[in-house]
């Protein structure tokens, strides 16, 4: 469904500049932005992705991954077609980097699906939800009206003004912080690092439940210095903010061999010196996806794949020592 897009500037010569994300695309008549969904029609910016779902599923919340937000729950998950990054290693390139068929679902109908199967709300995920700005605004308000939650799984690439409009609707977010070097973002993602860091800070300041994911790619963002810089940044927000390291596998344009387990273990050990909760994903390493009390080291939550078992945990506190973990239940 085509609707008027938010956040753009009209320019001379029937041109428009999109102001939704830091790409700030300058578009002449008929041209499409980097996201593949916002384009110039008669000197106005419109988007063709409103209500257009590329996929949908009821997922465990741990799949987002969110480990400290209603652990063990189910959430209705969906996404749009497109992305405002063009990562060489895109895991979902078939639906984010090419135009594919979609199915329209009005906001009210999406809310109805979110109330089924004991879902706690909606996760906007799979591709880049921030390019779905207009749809999330409408749907997110309705989701809150029925007492459910809105979750973003995002690259965090959005301009400050639209972010401020979106923040009151978001209950939790996992931001993919792809690396700590500006050159990595420029060459691999075709974007910029600084806006992502600023937006992560803003999510945290706004009191939104926040977790960070880093995909570890051999030779690109896997040095001890990379892991130390990442841990230092996350710790500057809060040492209790969860950090997920995820194993990379060759896909799309990138053919680098998969992440060695040794690199993930190194990342875990370095980050654990500064952070209370560090997790490893896409690999099966004992204890590295479980949650332990940072005070007494009691195992609180056990995870095997997406199967979650509460072990020694009671309403956000360690049942053994009473430590307040910050985990939302």
Buried (B, 14 or more C-beta within 10 A) or exposed (E): BEBEBBBBEEEEEBBBBBBBBBBBBBBEEEEBBBBBBBBBBEBEBBBBBBBBBBBBEBBBBBBBBBBBBBBBBBBBBBBBBBBBBBBBBBBBBEBBBEEEEBEEBBBEEBBBBBBEEEBBBBBBBBBBBBBBBBBBBBBBBBBBEEEBBBBBBBBBBBBEEBBEEBBEBBBBBBBBBBBBBEEBBEEBBBBBBEBBBEBBBBBBEBEBBBBBBBBBBEEBBBBEEBBBBBBEBBBEBEEBBBBBBBBBBEBBEBEBEBBEBEBBBBBBEBBBEBBBBBBBBBBEEEEBBBBBBBBEEBBBBBBEEEEBEBEBBEEEBBBBEEBEBBBBB
